[in-house]
């Protein structure tokens, strides 16, 4: 299992804060509100608020909450990376 220090080093080395924000904005830009199951695109994330976990396959998972314009959490956005900084998957989930 990765220590907190090791996960922080991965975040810094691989610019996860930037990557999660960019990927989130790309999802919003490339998809219609109906495809995303949201009322409008006035939603946001805080890339500094990332929950880290190691998956069963030893991938690095970075999850951040998705907020509406009233700052109510309505979902989450997750990026999953390999040790080699390869993006394995991304998840946009609305509750």
VENDAHU-V351486 format. One record per residue. N is the residue number from 1. RES is the residue in three letters. SS is DSSP state (helix for helix, strand for strand, loop for the rest). OMEGA is omega in whole degrees, -180 to 180 (NA if undefined). Layout:
BEGIN
n=[N;N]
res=[RES;RES]
ss=[SS;SS]
omega=[OMEGA;OMEGA]
END
This chain:
BEGIN
n=[1;2;3;4;5;6;7;8;9;10;11;12;13;14;15;16;17;18;19;20;21;22;23;24;25;26;27;28;29;30;31;32;33;34;35;36;37;38;39;40;41;42;43;44;45;46;47;48;49;50;51;52;53;54;55;56;57;58;59;60;61;62;63;64;65;66;67;68;69;70;71;72;73;74;75;76;77;78;79;80;81;82;83;84;85;86;87;88;89;90;91;92;93;94;95]
res=[UNK;UNK;UNK;UNK;UNK;UNK;UNK;UNK;UNK;UNK;UNK;UNK;UNK;UNK;UNK;UNK;UNK;UNK;UNK;UNK;UNK;UNK;UNK;UNK;UNK;UNK;UNK;UNK;UNK;UNK;UNK;UNK;UNK;UNK;UNK;UNK;UNK;UNK;UNK;UNK;UNK;UNK;UNK;UNK;UNK;UNK;UNK;UNK;UNK;UNK;UNK;UNK;UNK;UNK;UNK;UNK;UNK;UNK;UNK;UNK;UNK;UNK;UNK;UNK;UNK;UNK;UNK;UNK;UNK;UNK;UNK;UNK;UNK;UNK;UNK;UNK;UNK;UNK;UNK;UNK;UNK;UNK;UNK;UNK;UNK;UNK;UNK;UNK;UNK;UNK;UNK;UNK;UNK;UNK;UNK]
ss=[loop;loop;loop;helix;helix;helix;helix;helix;helix;helix;helix;helix;helix;loop;loop;helix;helix;helix;helix;helix;helix;helix;helix;helix;helix;helix;helix;helix;helix;helix;loop;loop;helix;helix;helix;helix;loop;loop;loop;loop;loop;loop;loop;strand;strand;loop;loop;loop;loop;loop;strand;strand;strand;strand;loop;loop;loop;loop;loop;strand;strand;strand;strand;strand;strand;strand;strand;loop;loop;loop;loop;loop;strand;strand;strand;strand;strand;strand;strand;strand;strand;loop;loop;loop;loop;loop;strand;strand;strand;strand;strand;strand;strand;strand;loop]
omega=[180;175;177;179;180;179;176;178;178;180;-178;-177;-173;174;-176;-180;179;-176;-178;178;179;-180;179;179;176;178;-180;-177;-172;-175;176;-179;178;179;-179;-179;177;-179;177;-177;178;179;-177;172;171;-175;176;-179;-176;175;-179;171;177;-177;178;179;-180;172;179;-178;-179;-174;178;179;174;-177;172;-177;175;-179;174;180;-178;-178;179;176;-173;171;179;-177;171;176;-178;180;175;177;-178;-177;172;-177;173;-174;174;-177;NA]
END
